[in-house]
Amino acid sequence: MAVVGPALGYVVGGQMLNIYTDFLTVDSDTIGITAQSSVWIGAWWVGFILSAILCVVVAVPLLAFPYELPGAAEIKASKVSEAHEGAASKSAAFGALRELPRAAAALMRNPTFVFLNLAGASEGMLISGFAAFLPKLIENQFAVSASEAALLLGVITVPAGGGGTFAGGWLVKRWRLACAGIIKLCVASTLIGAVFTVSFVLSCDDYPFAGVTVPYNSTAVAGGGALSAQCNSACGCERAAYAPVCGRDRLVYYSPCHAGCRAAAREGPAQLYRDCGCVRPAGLASEPSYDAINSVCSSQCPYLWAFVFLAFCVMLFTFLATMPALSATLRCVREDQRSFALGIQWIKVRLLGTIPAPLLFGFLIDLSCSLWEKTCGTTGACLLYDNHNMSRYMLALALVGKLCSVVFFFLAWWFYRPPGAKSGNGAPPVDLLVRDKVDGRRGPSTIANGTDNLTNGLPPHSNGYCNAALECSDHL
């Protein structure tokens, strides 16, 4: 489901961005902008309505489920506890609401649980922040449209997120990892993910924006500001709205007015401008019939697909640790504390990770802004970013966040004490009775700390499980 759900979501959501946001009341062909324009706004709100409808539909069958599925008590009784050996594991069960503070305090005395929460918060901060701002980084670094940036993010996230989530759960099952081994897997995958954050070192040259990153093809006007030049001084562009156009000289201009354009014509949904005083011939073999168009200029940066591959690896190893980390959280606490432990964990992840993430990412991205919108004397949104600074800030955030996760996962493993263990970082003494074929017949086998030792003594009618309640169970 982690593969199919995001895949459908990104495909449908990306297509919605190609539809104008007010498509119910406005025909986008009549307003002279296309989906390639920097001022285009797609129908972002449709996905929320579809999600709300689906949530209501799914809630109806969920209401029909019982409090506990048949056979759940028997399966719980058959499980071997791997809870962290400490004061919290020896305390009595909490069943009343007034005992909530004591229950929270008992969990806070579990160092493995605490450090797993901190690791989840740092990972959640990165996932939430990049989910919100990675399309903006791709759009600005590689000069692609918003819909293309969303599609590329889907190419990165869907197979990496879904595949990593599946692979993490599969490795835990395939290797039959105990709690300590699961945390080691989290340390290894997070460390490899930190190595691949070098993807953010890849940076393209700044946008060729006339008056900001490159000079005009005309003499500057003294005291006229960065966006003024001799070629547009008579156009009165002080109040012109931000509507960037791409000139045939491969420069981006703040607006048709700032490009000195005197004539406009619509060709389908696109707007073509001619007789632009600031635009010079590009020197190409086949010059276009217009001087400027209301679209983004194509990028000549060769790093796009290298960045996609490296970002894919970061996502893959990030999500590879999600299922093992969840499994380790459930195993390091007692059975009767698990629901409450998950609630406490998600509160911490929200408060320390996903909630402050957009604020932190937005603050650092704003530091890399080269051109701010000015409206009525106040500063508005950022219109142009410094690609070099943006990539360095994203690298710093990703690397610091990953290293914090590695440290927290390592400390969770280091302080973990399995039941009956004398050292703080040894393997848990788990003893499970299973059935194996021995000399062509069914026989008992004991698995202790990963080694198989044949034993005798099980009754001939035993089904091979260590709990007698499962002998006659019809629910397995």
Secondary structure, 3 states (H helix, E strand, C coil): CCCHHHHHHHHHHHHHCCCECCCCCCCHHHCCCCCCCCCCCECCCHHHHHHHHHHHHHHHHHCCCCCCCCCHHHHHHHCCCCCCCCHHHHCCCCCCHHHHHHHHHHHHCCHHHHHHHHHHHHHHHHHHHHHHHHHHHHHHHCCCCHHHHHHHHHHHHHHHHHHHHHHHHHHHHHHCCCHHHHHHHHHHHHHHHHHHHHHHHCCCCCCCEECCCECCCCCECCCCCCCCECCCCCCCCCCCCCCCEEECCCCEECCCCCCCEEEEEEECCEEEEEEECCCCCCCCCCCCCCCEECCCCCCCCCCHHHHHHHHHHHHHHHHHCHHHHHHHHHHCCCHHHHHHHHHHHHHHHHHHHHCHHHHHHHHHHHHCEEEEEEECCEEEEEEEECHHHHHHHHHHHHHHHHHHHHHHHHHHHHCCCCCCCCCCCCCCCCEEEEEEEECCEEEEEEEECCEEEECCCCCCCCCCCCCHHHCCCCCC
